[in-house]
Amino acid sequence: MITTRLLATMSLPAFAILAASPAFAGEVVGTVIDASQTVALRAAEVRIVELGRVATTNADGGFYLADVPAGDYTLEVRYVGAETVRQPVSVPETGEVDVTITVGVTTGREILVIGQSANLASALSRKRSSDTVSDVLTRDAIGQFPDQNVAESMRRLPGINILNDQGEGRFVSIRGLDPELNSTSLNGVRLPAPESDVRSVALDVVSSDIIESIEVKKSLTPDMDADTIGASVEIETTSAFARRKDLLAAKLEGSYNEYSGEVTPKGSFDFATKLSDTVGISGGVSYYKRKFETDNIEADDWVDADGGVFPLEVQYRDYDVERERISGTLGLDFKVGDNTELYVKSAFSQFDDQEYRRRTTFDLGDFEDDGPSSFDGVSATFSDADQEFTVERDIKDRFERQRIWSVVAGGETHSDGWHLEYLASYARASEKEAGSVDPAQFERDFEDDGVVVGFDYADPRVPLYSVAGNVAAFADPAGYGFKDIELTALSDAQDEEWSAKFDIGREMFLGSATFTVQAGFKGRWREKSYAKDVEFYEIDDYTLADVFGEQTYRITDIGPVADFTSPTRYFFDNFDQFELQDIDTQFDSATDDYAVSEDIMAGYLLGRYENAALRVIGGVRYEGTSNDISGNLVTLIEEGGTLPDSSIADDDTVIVMPVSFEKDYDDWLPSLNVRYEAQPDLILRVAGYKSLVRPKLSKLAPRFIVEENDEGEREGEFGNPALKPYKAWNFDASAEYYFGRNAALTAAVFYKDIENYIVDTVREDDTFNGIAFTEAVIPINGPSAEVWGIELGFSKAFTELPAPFDGLLVQANYTYTDASGMVPIDGDAADLRKISLPSTSKHTANATLGYEKGPFSIRLAGTYRDKYLDELGDEADFDRYVDDHFQLDLSAKYRVSDMIQLYYEWVNINDAKYFAYNTFGGGKNLYQYERYNWTMKFGARLTF
């Protein structure tokens, strides 16, 4: 543990205040740093007691107080975790100030500059000083972040839960709302989404090793982009001027997953240094490879039979996954004179995902009418003497690469009460897949072969099967003939955005208060596109025996299975023998393509009033949106169907017609944030604002898909270019009580009235954009939805307890969210049913018990969320829910010396599992079950 002895004669130290440069007439300019002179302290409150004037330190610890009359004053500085410091300062007639304040003790106590206490103090200080309702995660003085995955770090904050993928946190749900209702920016740049079908950014793409802080802003001010209803997630990388001493640190780590049984590497380094008093450079690189396995069971097409319900399709899936992440940042900071700071920051993240999936599927569709051969509600048998059934065995060999890159250049200038802020940025995200076999399929139809398959539903999460009768036929790989292979020749999603911003503000002084008028402009120019080319191939005289492999599935025996890579090698080695299936290829290659341009021109005007106790920020923002959208109308007419020219199709026919739309809309978005310091340790807040979230570009795109059979029945799936954005009026009120040396108790209530909530509906016997259909899935704007809830938080470092208990730390939070809306039944806008909003958990809670003393630091963290609605079904009984989730994680650190720290992490100690279900028949019927087991990480951090 790095510590520093304190200087001079006062109580437990916190920091020193150093004048950065002589102030011009009427100006006091300075910097707040910690007593070890290691880092600048952001969010410290600096107050001129006699004038009631207040300033808050920025990222480099600097503060600026303009137009200070000549005279003698007292500067008062507050920072959570430290005692308030007061120091006299004299502003002469010339207005020039040259003052240094140093704080220390004679008690022999030491101040921590790293670890959990430092993280807690920094986070609470930023929360306390914020203009908005917000929560913060930060690094400590030597660049340690509390967790190693950005998404999983955020679940420690109030009101946040994580939507997992393969056991890893990916998307962030805030206050129980769909991740699509959040926005994410990096160094002030709105991040585009690599995936083709979403706006939300998967935060597991970005390594936390390169992150300085994450701030979750739950209310908005007029100078902020208004495209969020959940919260605005603002990620920042480090700055050289945020440190007083140079930083050079490296991490080396091994990661072991109990399922895969392999140790995989992770390494990173980051640095920050000043090349001179006016130029600084900072950056870092992180690399992480992880191998893990997942055992999965999925079921679908649940039907009712005498004695209970059962699924017509059951899948047993065995995943073996290798994920590789590379992230890097580089930043330059410049000081130009006394009044201007400039910066250039860039960030890059690459996420590679190699996934192998073996799957054994039972297709029991022919038993739908008569039910199983025998059934008692707990177990069922299916005999091929009664009905035919199919067993399919396939293998997926898929490699996918996601990239996010951003660069921003900007700066700030302040002089004589004027403040300018300006930036220009470019960001690009992509997701690409080419040459993946997804999947290669083998199948066998069983009819009068003497095979009986039994299913045991005693554990509804884990239905197990057994085989009786002609077991040899069931287990013979040569009996499973090749069906087809689906080759993803190209899956290419591109999302890029240019932006430019300019703000100007003028500060005026009204006795003991200040009033600021600020206005600004921002332009955002976005292009998102998706192109997919899929090819289907068939071949004769090819069976599973030609590519037979060994399984790694642990739940039950799903053999015979294919080898991971043999089907891919067989396909490319014998490519000239495979026959392309033209119709399927044409159809699937045209259905998903789209391109959307989105231009947003925004401007705002705000006023800011602040005195010693009260801060009010109010104003209005205008955002004008313009879209150009293109896609395809793709129609598949089966043999015997009617072609557009009224003739009869001699064969299956695919017709592709490009379509395009344009739309424009305007929004005026007022907001008001009030912060009242009722007493030095009690902050009260009230906020009200209007915001919007634009529709998913993939749902907005005119991708019209129609399949017509020989009887003239037309099934469709449509995007909807007429979709309106979600719009919400939001209200927040909170109280924050800061007590003790490093402690806070917080409570908040929130309410959101959301219009135009978007849901997928099933409509029958209708037309859409002039296209007739028998049945179709169409996204529409539903009626309004309401969200309300409470957040409670507690954080405390128990430094006042007698040793050895003075190293205890506790953090806990709880959020209750009630989010409900109405959706049409069978597409009838007059017939509605009430739902909880997708991805909304009523209860989320996080608790952390930490201990930090001397060289030891240990933390046990638990996270909980209850069930949430994942997807709407055709009927309420078939809505997809994701079950409750509780997970325990442990981390421990030991500082060998000032240079070396060893650490250990145990992730998912309790082997928390994933379970999705429907409620058909009154039970919890399996849709998806997954287990991943635990992962251990061990490594060393070196600080030079």
N, C-alpha and C positions, 0 to 999 in steps of 0.2 A: 504494500500500500504506500503510495507516495504521500508524504505529509510535509508540512513546513512549520518551523518554529516561528512564533509571532514576534513582532517588533514593538518597542515602546511600551506604553503603560495604559492600556484600557482593557475592557472586558474581551471576551472571546472574539477573535478577529473575523472580519468578513472580507474586507476589500480596502483598496486605496483609491483615492480620487486624484487624478493627475491632470493638470491643465494641458491640453494637447498643444495649444499655441496661444500667444497673447490674443485676447479678444479685442476686436475693434470697438469703437464707442458704442456703449449700450449693449454689448454682447458678452455672454459668458459661455465659453466653449470648453468642454473637458471630456475625460474618459474615465470610466469606472472599471477597475480590475480587481481580481482577488488578491489577497494579501501575499500569496506566494509569487505574484506577478507572472502567473502562467497563462491565464486566459482573461480576455475582456468579458465583463458580465453584462449580458443582454437583459433588458427588462427591469433594470434597477430604476427606482423612482427617485429623481433628484428634485428637491423642492427649495425655493427661496422662501423661508418661513415668513419673513416680514411682508412679502408681496403676495404670498399665496400662489405664486407661479410655479408650475410643475412641468418637468420634462421627463421623458422615459428614454433610457439608453437604447441604442439600436444594436445591430449585429456586431459591430466592432467596439461596443461599449461606450460609444460617443454620445454626448448630449449637447444641446444647443438652446440657449436662452437669449433671445434677442431683446433689444430696446430696454435694457436694465438701467434705470436712473443711477447716477453716481451716488454712492453712499456705502454704509457698512451693513452687511447682511449675514444671515446664518444659512449655510447650505445644509440640508438634511437629506440623507440618503437611506433608502429602505431596500432591503433585498431579503426574500424569504430564506430562512435558515441562518440569518445573521442579525446581530443587534443593530438597531438604528444608530447611524453615525451622524454627528453634527460637527460642523467646522465653520469658523468665521471666515468671511471673504470680504474684501474691500474693493469696491469699484471706484477708481479715482475719476476726476473730472474728464480725463482723456478717455475713460471707458476701458482702458487696458487692464487685463487681469493676468497675474502670474502667480498661481497658487498650487501648492502641493499638499495633500492631506494623506498622512500615513496612520494606520490604525494597528494596534498590537495589544498584547497582554503580558502579564508577569506571572500568570497562574501555571505556566508550564503545559497548558493544554495545546492541542494541535488542531489545525483545520484540515479537513479532508478536501482534496482537490479532485478525487476520482471516486468512482463507485456509486452505489445505490443512493447514498445521501446526497451526493452532488447532483445526480440525475433528478432526484426528487426536488431539491431546492431550485434548480434551473427551471424545471417544468412548472412548478407552482408560481415562481416569479413571473414567468411569461403569461400564465393564465391570469394572474392577479392584475397585470398591467394592460391586458388586451382591451381593445376597443369593442370587441364582440364577445358573445358567448362561445367559449372555445376550450379545447384541451390540447396538451402539448406533450411530446416525447422528445428528449434531447440526449446528446452524447455528454460524457463528462470531459474533464480537462485533458485527458490523454486520448480522447477519441473513441471511447468505448460506447457502443449502443446497447441498450438493455437486451435486445434480442437480435437474431441473425437473419430473420425474414421480415421484411417491412410489413406485410399483411399480418403476420402472427404477432409482431410487436404491437400493432394497433389495437388488438383485442384486449390489451391491458387497460384501455381507456373506457370511461363511462359510455354506455349506450352503443357499444360496438361489438358485433360478432362477425365471424369469418365464415364464408362459404368455401368449403374444402373441395379440392380435386385430388384424388388419389392420396388422401390423408394430409395434404399440405394446404395451408391457407392460401387462397388466391384472391377472391373478391371480398370486398369489405361492405358489410351492411351496417348503416349508422342509424341509430334509433329504430332499428327493426325494419328499415325500408330497403327496397330493392336497390342493389348496387348501381343500377342504371340511373338512379336519382341523385347520385353523388358526382362530383367533378374532382379531377386530380391535376395538379400542376407541379412542375419541377423547376425550381429557381424562377418562378413567375411565368413559366411557359406551360400553357394547357397541353397535357399529353394526349396525343391521338391513341387510338386503340389498335393493337395488332390484329385482333380477331375480326373476321368479316362481318359478324352479325350483331356487334354491340358497340356502345359508346364507352362503357366503363372499362377501366384499365385494370388488368390483373396485376396486382402489386407484388406477386412472387417473381416477376420478371426483373425487378430492381433489387439489388443486394443492399442490405442495411449497412454493410461495411463502408459504403461511400456516402452515407447520409449523416448530416449534421443534426437535423431536427425534422419533426413532422408535427404540423399544427392542424388540428381539425376545427375549422370555423363553422359553428352551427347557426350563426346569424350573419347577415350580410350588410355591408355598407355600400353606398352608391358607387364608390370607386372600384368595387369588385365585380367580376363577371357574375351575371345573375343566373347562370345555367346550373342551378342546384336546388334541390328541395331537402335532401338528406343533410349534406354538409359539403363544404369545400375542403379538400385534403391538400395541404400545401407542404411540399417536401423541399428541403433546402440542403445543398451540399456546403462544405466548409469554405471559409474565406480566410486568407492569410492574415487579414487585419482583425479577425476575431480572436487572435492569439497574441500574447505578449512574448512568448518564447516559441522557438521553432519546434515543429513536431515531425518526427519520423518514427513510424510504428509499423510492425509487421505481425501477421498472424499465420500460424501453421496448424492445421487441424486434420484429424481423421474422423470419419463418420461411419458408424456401423449400424446396419439395419438387421434386426433379428431374423427377419424372413429371408432376406437375400444371403446373409452370412458373409458379406463382403465389406471390407474397409475401403472407403473412397476418400479422396483428398479435397481439402479446401485450403486456400491461401489468399492472403491479401496484404497490401501495404498502402499506407496513406501518408501524406506529408503536407506541411504548410510552412512556408518560410518567407521572410521579407528580404528581397534583394537589395532594398534601400529603404529609407524612411517613407518613400512615396510609391514603391512598387512591391507587390507581393504575388506569390504564386502558390497554388495549392492543388491537390488532386489525389488520386488513388486508383488502384486496380484491385478487383476481387475476382477470384476463380473458385468455382465449386462444382464438383461432380458427385452425383448421388445415385446409387443403385438401390432399388427397393422392389418389393413384390407386393401384390394385392390379390387376395382371394375374394371372389365376387359371385353372388347369385342374383339373377333377375327373373322376374315372372311378369306375364302380361296376359291380356285378353281373359279376364276373370269372368266366369259365368256361373249361374246358379244350377245346381243339380239336386236331386232328392238327397237330403241329408246335409247339405251345405254348399259352399262355393269352392271352385277350383280353377286354376289357370290353364288355358289351352296352350300356353307356351312357357317353358321353363328353360333358362340358360344358366350354365355354369361357366364362369369366366376366370381365366388364370392370366393375370397381368405380370409381366416382367418389364421394368421400366428403368431407363438410364436417362437422367437429366443433367444437363451441363449449363452452368451460368457463367457468363463473363460480363462484368460491369466495370466501368471506368469513368472518372471525371477529371477535368482539368479546368482550372480557373485562374484568371489574372485580375488583379485589383490595382487600381492606380489612384493616387491622390494628386489632383491638379490644383496647386495653390491651397488656400485655407478653406475654400468653399465648395469644391467639387470633388466627387469620387466617381470613378468610372470602373466598369468591370466587363469582362468577357467570360462566360461560363459555358462549358459544354459537358454533356453526359451521354454515355453509350451503354446499352444493355443488350445482351444477346442470350437467348434462352433456347437451348436445343433439347428436344424431347424425342428419344427413341423408344418406341413402345411396341412390345410384342404381346399379342393377346391370343391365347388359345380359348376356343369356345366350343362347348358341346350343348346343342340345342334340341329339345324335344318339342316337336310340333304335333299337338294332339287335336287339331282342328276338327277332325271327323267325329270326335266324341261330343261335340257341342250339343247336338240334339238329344242323344240317348244317355249322355253322362258316362262316367267310368264303368268299367266292367263290374267293379264292386267298389262301394264307398260307404264309410261309416262316419264321415265328417272329419276324422283324424288321419285316416290312411285311405288310399285309393289305388286300385290296380287297373292297368290298361293292357288288354290282351289283343294281339293282332289277329286273333280268331274272330273278334267282334267287329273291330274297325281297323282300317289302315292307319298307321302313324309313321312319321318321318323323324329320323335322327340325323342332324347335320353337325358336322365337325369342320371348323374353319380356323384359319390363322391370319392374324393381321400383323404385318411388318411395316410400320409407319414411322418415318422420320419427318419431324416438323421443326422449323426454325422461326423464332420470333425475334424481332429487333426493334428497339426504340432508340432514337438518336435525337438530341436537341442541342441547340446552340442559341445563346442569348447575349446580346450586347446592350449595355445601358448605363445609366448613371443618375446621380442626384446632384443638384446644385442648390445651395441656400445662401442668401445674402440679404441683409437689411430687411428681414421679415418675409422675403419672397422665397418660395420653394418650388423647384422644378424637378420632375422625375420623367425619365424617358427610356424607352427600350424598343428594340426590334428583335424578333426571334424567328426561328425556323425549327419545326419538329417533324419527324417522320417515323412512322411505325409500319411494320410489315410482318406478315405471316406467310411462309412459303413452304410448300410441300411438292415434291416432284419425284416421280418414280416409285411411289409407295404401293405395295400390294395390300389392299384394304377392302375386303379380304380375299383369300383363296379358299373356296368352299368345296367340301365333299359331303355327300349325303347318301342315305339308304332308306328306301321305303320298306317297312315291314308289314306284310300281309300274309297270314297263314304260314308264317315261318316258325311258329311255336315260341314266340318271344312274348314274355309278360313283364311289363315294367311297373313297379310299385313305388308310390310316393308316400312318405311319412310327413304329415303336416303338424306333428305334435309341437314342434318349435316353429311358430309362424315365420320367424326370420330366416330359418335355415331348413327349408324342405329338402330332405335327402331321398335319393332314389336307390332302388335295388333292381336287379334283373334276375328273372327265373326262366326256366324252360331252356330254350336253345341259346344258352349264354355264349357258346362258341361263335354263332353267327353275329351276335351283337358286338362281340369283341374283336372280330376279324377285320383288320384295316383294309384288306383287299376287297371287302364287300362294300366299301364306301367309295362310290364312283365320283369323279370330278363333275361338279356342277358348272361353275364358272369362276373367273378371276376378275376382280375389279381393280384396275390400275389407275391410280391417281396420277395421270400424266403431268398435270399442273393444278395446283391450288394456290392462287396468288392474291392475297389481300394487301392493299396499299392504302395508307392513310397519312396525309401530310397537311400541315397547316403553317401558313405565314401569319405573322401578326406584328402590329406596331402600336405603340401606346405613347401618349404624351399627357402629362398632368401639370397643372400650374396652380399654386396656392399662395395666398397672401394672408399673413398673420397680423392681427391688429390687437391692441391692448386696451382693455376697458377697466382701468383701476387694478383690482386684484384678479382679474380674469383675462383670458385671451379669446379672441374670436377669429376663426380662420374661414375664409371663403376659398373653395377649391373647385376647379372644373377640369375636365379632361376628355380625351377622345381615344378610342381604341378601334382598330380594324382587325378582323380575323378572316382569312381566306383559306378555306378547307376543300380538299379533294379526297374523296374516298371511293375506291373501286374494288371489285372482286371479279376474278376470272377463274373459271374452273373447267378443266378438260378431263373427262373421265372416259376410260375405254374398258369395254367388257369383252372377254375372250373365252372361247370354249375349245376343247380338244377331246378326242376319243382315246380310249385305252390308257387312261391315267387314273390311278387310285391313290388312296391315302397310304397304302403300303409303300409307294414309291418315295414318300417323304416322311416316313414314320419317325417319331421322336419320343422323348421321355418327358413326362409331366412333372410339374413342381407344385401342383395344387394340393392343398392340405385338408380341405373340408371333406372331400370324398374322392373316389376314383372316377375320373372323367375320361379315361382312356378308351380306345386308342386316340392319340393326338398327333398332330403334325410337329415336325421339328421347327425351331424358330425361323431359320433362314433357308431351309431346303426348298420350300415352294417358290420362293423368289428366285433362287438360283436355277431351279428347273425351268421356270418360265422364261427367263432371259437366255438360258442355254439352248432352249428348244423353241425360241420365239417364232420361227418360220412355220412351225407345225400348228400353232394356235390360230383360230379363226376369229376375226373381229366380228362382234355382234353390232351391226350398224344402227339399228333402231334404238336399242338401249343406250348406245354411245351418243347418238345425236340428241336424244331426249335429255339425259342427265348432264350433258355438257352445255346445255343452253339454259337450264332452269335457274341456276344460281347467279348468273352474271348480272352485274349492275354497275352503275357509276353515278355518283352524286357530287355536285359542287354545292358548297354552303358558304355564303358570304354574310358576315355579321358586322354591321357598322353600329358602334355604340358611342354615346356621349353621356355625361352626367354633370350635375351641379350639386354641391353639398356645402353645408355650413357646419362648423365645429365650434362649440362653446365649451370652455374648460376653466374651472377655478380649482381651488384646493380640494373641494369635495365632490364637485359635479362635472361630468363630462357628457355632452349631448352631441350626437352626430346624426344629422338628418339631411335628406335630399331626395332627388329623383334621378333615375337612370333610364335612358332610352336605348332600346336595341331593335334594329331593323334587320330582318333575316330574308335572304333570297336564296332559293333552291332551283337548280337545274338537275333533273333526275331522269335516268334512262335505264331501261331493262328490256326484257323480252316477254312477249306473249307466246308461250310454247304449248302447242296442242298435239296430243297423241291420239290418233284415231285408229282403233283396232280394225283388223280385217272384217269387212262386212258393215263398217260404220259409214256414215254419210260425210263426204268431203265438202268443202266450202262451195264447190261448183255443182252440188246436189248429186254428183255421181257416187257410186258405191266403191269403197276402197277395196282393191284386190289383195292388199297386204297391209300390215301395220304401217302407218304413215305419220311422220313427224313434220309439223309445220311451225316454223319459227318466224315471228314478226317483231321487229324492233319497235318499241314504244317509248315515248318521252313526255315529260310534264314539266311545267314551271309553276312556282308559287312564291309569293312574297307576303310577309306579315310584319306588323309593328307591335311593340310592347312598351308601355310606360310602367316603370317599376319603382315605386316609392319605398323608402326605408327609413327607420328611426331606431337608433341605439342610445340608450341612456345608462350611464354608469354613475352610481352614487356611493361615495365613501362615507357611510354613516358614522364610522369611527375608524381609527387607523387599521384595525384588524377585521373590519366587516365591510364587504363590497356587495352592493345590491345592483342588479341589472334588470332592465326591461328592454325588449327588442320586438319590433314589428316590421315586416318587410314582405314584398311581393317578389316571387321568383318564378322561373319557368325551367322546364327540361324539354328539350326538343326530342321528337320521336327517334327511335333507333333508325339509322339510315337504311338498314336492311329491311325493316318493316315499311319504311316510306317508299322504298324502291318499287317501281312497277314490274315486279316479277309475277306474272300471271301464268299459272300452270293449270292446264285442263287435260283430263284423260276421259275419252269417250269410248264406250264399249259398243259392241255390235247391236245392242238394243237401244242405243241412243241415250243411255244414262251418262251424265257428265259430272265427274267429280273434279273439284277445283281447289287450289290453294293460291291465295292472292296477297301481294303487298298492297298497301293503300296510300297512294300519293296525297290523298286528301286529309290524312291524319293531322290533327292540331297538336301543338305542344301541350304537355302537362303545364298547368298554371296553378300556383298556390299562394294563398295568404298564410303567412307564418307568424306565430307569436311565441316569444320566449320570456320567461322571468326566472331569475336565479338569485341565490344568496350564497356568498362565499365567506367563510369565517376562518381566518388565518390565526392560529394560536401557537404558543410555544415557540420553539426555535425553528422547527421544520415540520409544520403540521397544518392541515386544512380540513375543514368539514364543509361540504358543498351540497346544495339542493337546487334542483331546477324543475320547472314544469314547461311543457311545450304543447302547442296546438297547431295543426295544419289543416287547412281546407283546400283540397286538391280538386281542380276541375280537369275534365278531358282525360281521365285516367285511361290508359290503353290496355285493352284485353283482346285476346283471340276468341272469336265466336264461330259457331257452326250454324250456317244458314242452309235452308232447303228451298228448292224450286223457286229460284229468283234470278236476277241478273245483277252484274257488277261491272261498271264501266262498259256497259253494252254487251257483256259476255254472259250468256245464259248458262246455268248450271243446275244440276239436280241436288248436289250437296257440295258445300265449300267451306273452307276455313278462312276467315277474313279478320284481320285486326281492325278494331273500331275504337273510337273514343266513347267511353262509357260515361255514366253519370258521375257526379262528384263523389269523392271519398274523403273521410275524415281520419285524422291521426292525432292522438293526444297521449301524453304520458308524463312520467316523472323520472328524474335521475337523482341518485344519491351517491355521494362519494366521501371517502374518508382516507386520509393519508397522514402518517405520523412517524417520525423518527424518535424513539424513546430515549433520547440522550440524557434525560434527567434521572433515569433509574440508576440504582447502584450497580456497580460492576458485578458480574459480567453482563447484566441484562441491558446495559446502556447501548448495546449494539443492535437492539431489536428495531425492525422497521415493519410497518403494516400498511398495506394499501388495499382498499376494497371499494367496490362500487356495484350498484344495482340500478337497473332500468326497467320500468314497466311501460309497455307500448300497447295502445289499443288502436289498431288501424283497420278500418273496415270500408267497404265500398259495395256497390251494386253492379251486377253484370246481367246482361240479357239471357234468358233461357231460350234455347233453340233459335237464337238470332232475333227474337221478338223484343223490340225496345220497350214494349208495354208490359212485358212479363219478366220481372227481375228477381234475382235471388241475391242474398247478402253473403259476402265472402270477407275473410281477412285478406289484406293485401299480400301479394306474393312476397316471399322472403322476409316476412314480418314475424318475429318472435315476440310473444308477450313479455317474457321474462328473460333478461340477460344479466349475468353477474360475473364479476371477476374478483379474485382475492389473491393477494400475495403476502406471504410471510417471509421476511428477510432478516438476516443477521450479518452485521458487518463490524468487525473489530480487529484491530491490528492487521495482520496479513490475510485474514480470512474473510470471505464474503460468500454467503449462501442464500438461495432464494427458492422457495417452493410456491408455484403459481397454479391456481385452479381457474378454469374458465367454464361457464355454463350458459347454455341457451336452451329454451324449450322448443317444441315443434314449430314448424312454419309451413305455410302453403308454398309449394314449389311450382306446380303447374295446375292449371284448370283442366278438368276432364269434361267430356260431353255432358255428364251429369255430376251432381254433387258427390255421389258415392264413389266416383272415379277420379276425384281430385287427388293430386299427388302431394302427400305431406312428407316432410323430412323430420324424423323423430328427434327427441331431446338428445343433447350432446354435452357430456362433461369430460374434461381432459385435465390431467395433472402433468406438470413439467417441473423439472428440477435443474438448477444451475448452481455450480460451486466454483469459486476462484481462490487461488492461493498465490500471494505475491512473494516470490522467492527473494527478489531484490528490487531496487528501483527500476531495473531494466527488464526483469523477467517476471511474468505472471502466467501461472498454469490454470487451466480451466477445464470443466467437465459439464456436460449437459445430458440430461436424460429426458427425451421427448416422448410424450404419450405413455407415461408410466403405466397407466391403467388399461392400456389397449382399448381405447375408446373406438367404437365402431360406427359405421354409417348405415342408417336404415331408413328407407323410403317406402311408403305404403299408401293403400287406399282404404276406405271404410265400407266397401261393398259388403252387404250382409251383416253389418254391425261389428265386424272385427277389424284387425289391422292386417290387411292382406299385402304380402310382399310385392313391391315393385323392384327394390334394389337393396342388397345387403353387401357391405364390404368390410374387410378387416385388414389392418396393415401392420399390427404389432408395434413395438417400440423401436426407437432409434437412439443410439448413444453417440455423443460427440466429445472428443477430447483433443486438447491442443495447448499451444503456448502463444502468448502475446509478448512481443519484444518492443520496448520503447527506448529509442536512442536519444 
